[in-house]
Amino acid sequence: MAFNLVTNWYFIPLYDFRAAAVITIFSELVLLVAFYIGIRRHLAPVPWWALLWRPGLAGAAMAAVGLALWSVNLLLALSMALSVFGLGLFVLGAFSKDEVARITGRSTGRATPEQLDLAEAK
């Protein structure tokens, strides 16, 4: 909070609403780091790379397609970029079989015996 107040007090008169936008993003990053350090003391570390590489790669492909088609047609760029992102998530295996079943509505919402055995083994 102090970071946000001090930086807003100093930069908003100089740079207007743009400063407020950038400072808000940096304030959220400061909070993220502080909360992560606090939570990390009580929980196991989060495997960030294992969680984020697939969506990150799909996002990079989406950005490349969107930027390549932006000058051609905005609607085409947006629709193709979104399609590439979804296809990228699917091809890279970003979702487990259980998550795919839940997304497609084929899940019963109940844990299977195999899932229970996995949960007890951990």
C-alpha distance (Angstrom), angle and dihedral (degrees) to the residues before:
residue distance angle dihedral
M1 . . .
A2 3.79 . .
F3 3.82 90.2 .
N4 3.80 90.6 53.1
L5 3.80 95.1 46.7
V6 3.80 96.4 46.5
T7 3.79 96.1 44.6
N8 3.81 92.9 44.7
W9 3.81 90.9 49.0
Y10 3.79 90.8 52.7
F11 3.82 104.2 36.1
I12 3.83 106.0 34.8
P13 3.83 94.1 69.7
L14 3.81 88.6 51.1
Y15 3.81 102.0 41.3
D16 3.82 106.5 17.2
F17 3.82 122.1 -146.7
R18 3.81 92.6 -15.7
A19 3.79 89.3 68.6
A20 3.80 90.9 51.0
A21 3.80 90.7 53.1
V22 3.80 94.8 49.7
I23 3.82 92.7 42.8
T24 3.81 90.5 51.9
I25 3.81 90.2 55.1
F26 3.80 92.1 48.4
S27 3.82 90.4 46.5
E28 3.79 89.8 55.4
L29 3.81 90.4 50.0
V30 3.81 90.6 51.4
L31 3.81 89.3 51.5
L32 3.81 91.5 46.7
V33 3.80 92.0 55.2
A34 3.81 93.2 45.3
F35 3.81 93.8 48.2
Y36 3.80 92.8 44.1
I37 3.80 91.2 53.2
G38 3.80 90.3 48.4
I39 3.78 94.4 47.7
R40 3.79 93.0 43.2
R41 3.81 89.3 64.1
H42 3.80 90.5 63.4
L43 3.81 104.4 30.3
A44 3.78 137.7 46.9
P45 3.80 117.5 -88.7
V46 3.79 116.8 -85.3
P47 3.83 113.2 -117.2
W48 3.81 93.6 -132.9
W49 3.81 96.8 173.5
A50 3.81 93.7 50.6
L51 3.81 90.8 48.3
L52 3.79 100.3 43.8
W53 3.81 110.7 32.7
R54 3.82 95.0 83.4
P55 3.83 97.2 48.2
G56 3.80 89.1 40.6
L57 3.80 92.9 54.2
A58 3.82 91.4 45.1
G59 3.81 88.6 49.4
A60 3.81 91.6 50.9
A61 3.82 90.1 51.6
M62 3.80 89.6 48.1
A63 3.81 91.4 51.1
A64 3.81 92.0 48.5
V65 3.81 92.9 51.6
G66 3.80 92.7 43.4
L67 3.79 92.8 50.4
A68 3.80 92.8 44.8
L69 3.81 92.8 52.5
W70 3.81 98.3 35.8
S71 3.79 94.5 94.1
V72 3.82 92.1 45.6
N73 3.80 100.0 54.0
L74 3.81 130.4 -26.1
L75 3.81 95.6 -143.9
L76 3.81 91.6 47.2
A77 3.82 90.6 48.4
L78 3.80 93.4 50.7
S79 3.80 95.9 44.7
M80 3.80 94.5 45.4
A81 3.82 92.7 45.0
L82 3.80 91.1 51.6
S83 3.80 90.8 47.2
V84 3.81 91.6 49.8
F85 3.81 90.6 50.1
G86 3.80 93.1 51.5
L87 3.79 92.6 44.2
G88 3.81 90.2 46.9
L89 3.80 91.7 53.3
F90 3.81 90.0 49.7
V91 3.82 96.5 45.4
L92 3.81 93.8 45.1
G93 3.80 91.4 50.2
A94 3.78 96.2 -119.9
F95 3.80 91.0 158.8
S96 3.80 127.3 58.6
K97 3.82 120.8 -131.0
D98 3.81 89.8 -101.6
E99 3.81 91.6 51.9
V100 3.81 91.4 49.1
A101 3.81 89.6 50.4
R102 3.80 90.7 51.5
I103 3.82 92.7 47.0
T104 3.80 93.2 49.0
G105 3.81 93.0 44.0
R106 3.80 95.5 -115.6
S107 3.79 93.7 116.4
T108 3.78 120.8 103.2
G109 3.78 90.4 -153.0
R110 3.80 89.8 -122.6
A111 3.77 126.3 112.9
T112 3.79 116.1 -111.3
P113 3.81 121.6 -133.8
E114 3.81 88.6 -108.0
Q115 3.81 91.6 55.8
L116 3.79 91.0 48.8
D117 3.80 91.2 51.2
L118 3.81 90.0 51.0
A119 3.79 91.8 49.0
E120 3.81 92.2 50.8
A121 3.82 92.1 47.2
K122 3.81 91.7 57.7
